[in-house]
Amino acid sequence: MELLPGGCRVFDANEGETMTQGNWMHRTIICRKKGAKYIAETISEYGAGRSPTLVNPQAEEVLYVASGNGLCHIAGFGYDLQPGAGVYIPAGAAYCVENPGTEKLVVVSVCCPEDDQRHLVSEALKGPPISGEAPRRVVHERDRQPIPVSDRQFKLMVDKDVGCQRVTQFIGFIPPSKAPFHYHTYEEAIFILEGAGIVHVAEGSCAFGPGTSIYLPIGLRHCLENPGPTRVRLLGVFYPSGSPGEAYEK
């Protein structure tokens, strides 16, 4: 991890202690112990089978499927997982992830606020989905329209339209360019999906690449530079919820 002035933290792709529970291997990258105030980001890999069942009693959680296919069982309903899918887990909802194949299923999850009461449920979810219509819990990147902001674009993923009240998840696209310094009124976790670049704060900089996680405190002036030649594609999650296009330069 590299700590930049103002509290920005840049984590390498392989950082974090790996824990294994059944077919679920996970590393928590961003959390209170590493300087965050609210956000907890975890990188999970699911092998074949069904994972233990997890509950966040107090926090909303959003998932993003980086690679692989499977199912997410949420409060008795089953939802398809594909690369590019964003998933909303309401506070108090028991969920588990099922991987029916042999390819690893890689998921980036962010829990807000970090929940000290997060725990496994001893009995896994079993049987067919419960009766009734499943609430909307999954969105897909391909179905979201790009929203331009200056020379950049973003796509809203999990947001209030799927019931998420306190967290916003988005995909951002940065062409070769350098944004002006700005700040946000929310705390943010960024995971680099594609491309490489540099994160700048007022008195420091750090390079990033695929798999890098970046933590930005509330109010920190920063900018992300893409020196080229290809675009940077990133997953962003922030708390409290709002618009990724809302930024202040002064």
N, C-alpha and C positions, 0 to 999 in steps of 0.2 A: 504493500500500500504506500502511496505517496500522499503526504499531507501538504496541501497548499495553504497559503495565508488566507485567513477568513473562514477556515473550516471545510473547504472543499477537499474531498478525499477521492483518490483514483485507485481502483483496485484492479490488479492483473487478473487475467482470465482464469487462472488456476488457484486463486487465493481462497482461503476459508477452510476450516476443518470439515472433512467429509464424514458424515454419519450415515449408517445403513440400518434400515428397519424394513425387513422383508425384501420386496423387490424395489424399494424406494431408497435411492442414494441422494443425499442433499447437502448443500453447503450454504449457510447463511452468510452473506457477504456484507450487507449494510444493516446495521442495527445499533441500538443504544450503546452497547459495549464498544462499538467502533466509531462513536461520535455522532450518530444520528439522534434526532430528538423524537421523531414519531415513526419514521419509515423503517420497515424491515424487509429486505430483499433476499430471496432464496433461489438458488439454482438447483433444480431437481432433475434427476434421471430415473426413469421407471423402466425396469426390465419386464420380461414377460410375467403376466399375472396381475393380481389385484393388490393395491397398496393398502396399508393400514388406514383406518378411517380417522379423520382429523376434524377438530372443532375449534373455532376461534369464538369464544363466548362474547367478546366485546368488540371485535374488529372486523371490518370488511376486508376481503382479500380478492385480488385480481390476478388471474393467470394468463400467460401468453405462451402458446405452443411454438417453440422455436424449430422443432423437428420431430418427426414421428407421428403416429396415429394411434387413437385409442378412444376411450370413453371416460367421461367424468360423471360420477354418480353424486348428485347433490340432493340431499333431503328426500331420497327415494326415487328421483327421476334420473334418467340417463341422457347424457348429451355427447354428441360426436365431437372428437378432437381431431383437428387437422392442423398442419403448419399454417400459421397466420391467424389462428383463432384466439380470441380474447374471451375469458370466462369470468363471470362475477359470482363470488361466494358471499352470500349475506352473513352478517354476524349471527352466530348461533347455529348455522346450518352445518350438519355433518356431511363431509364429502370424502370421496376416495377416487383414485385414478386407476383405471384398468388398461393394461397394455395386452391386447390379444395376440400380438405378433412377436417376432424375434428382434426387430429393430428397436433401438433405444428410443424412448419418448422423452424429449427434453423440454422442460417447462420452466419459465421464469415467473416467479410469483412475488407479489408485493403485498404485505399486510399493513394496514394503517388503521389506527395507530398500533404499534407493536403490542401484542397481547400477552401479558404475563400469565394469563390463564389458558393459553393455547395448549391443547392436550389431545392425545390419542384416545379413541373410544375402543373399548375392549372387544365389542362385537362388531364385526365388519358388516357393511350393508349387503344383504343377500336377497335373492329372489327377483322377480320382475318389478318394473317400476310400479309405484302406487297408482291407483286410478285417478282420473281427472286430467285436465290439460296441464302440461308442464309449463311453468312460468318461463319467460324468456330470460336466459342466463348467458347465452353465447352470441358473440358477434364475430364477423370475419373481415379481415383486412380487405379482401377483394370486393366486399360489398359497401365499403365506406368510401365516400367521395373525398378527394384531396381538397384541402383548404389552403389557399396561398397566403403566406405572410412574408411580405417583401420578396426576396428571391428564393424563399424556402417554402416547403409545404408540410402539412401534417394531416393525419387522419385520426379523428376521434375513434377510440375503440370502446372500452367499457366506460360508461358515463351514466347520467341520470335516466336516459331513455331505457336502460335495462334495470333500473331500480337502485343503482349505486348512488348513494347520497353524499359520501364524504371523500371519495377518491376519484381521480380521473386518470385513465390510461390512454396513451396515444402512440402512434407511429410517426416519427419525424424523418424528413428527407432533406439532406443538406448537400447542395451541389458544391463544386469547387468555389469557395468563397470564405470570407471572414465577416461574421456579424459584428455590429457595434456592441460595445459593452452595455449590459443591461442587467436588471434584476427582476425577481418575481416575488410575489407575496405568499408563496407556498414553498414547502420543502419538496425536493425532487430527487428521484432516483432514475438514473439513465443506464440502459444496458445497450452496448453497441452490437447490432446485428450484422452489419456489413460496413466495410470501409475503414479508413484510418484518418486521424486528424490530431488536433491539439486543443486542449481545454486551457483557456487563459483566465486568470484572475488578475487583480490590479498589480500584484507584485510576484507573480509566479506563473509557470506554465507546465503542462505535462502532456506527453503524447498518449494517444489511446488507439486501440485497434479492436478487431472482432473479439467479443467476449469480455471486454473491459466494462466495469461498473463504475459509475461516477455519482458521487453524492454531493448535492448542492443545498446548503442551508438556506433558510428564508432570508431574503434581502441581500444575498451576496452578489456583488457585481461580477459578471463573468461573460465569456463568449466562447463559442465553439468554432474552431477554424477547420475547414477542409482544404488542405493544400492541393488536392487533386491527385490523379486525374479522374477518379471515379467518385460517385456520390457516396455519402455516408447515410446509412439507414439505421435508425435507433428506436428503441422502445423507451418511452418515458412514462413515469407514474408520479403523480404529485398529490399532496395532501396539505390543506383541504382542497376540495375540487374547484375547478374553474376552467379557464380557457388556456390552451398552450400558446395561443397567440397573444396573450396579455403579458406585456413586458414593459418595463420602465427604464428609460435611459438616464434619467436625472434623479 
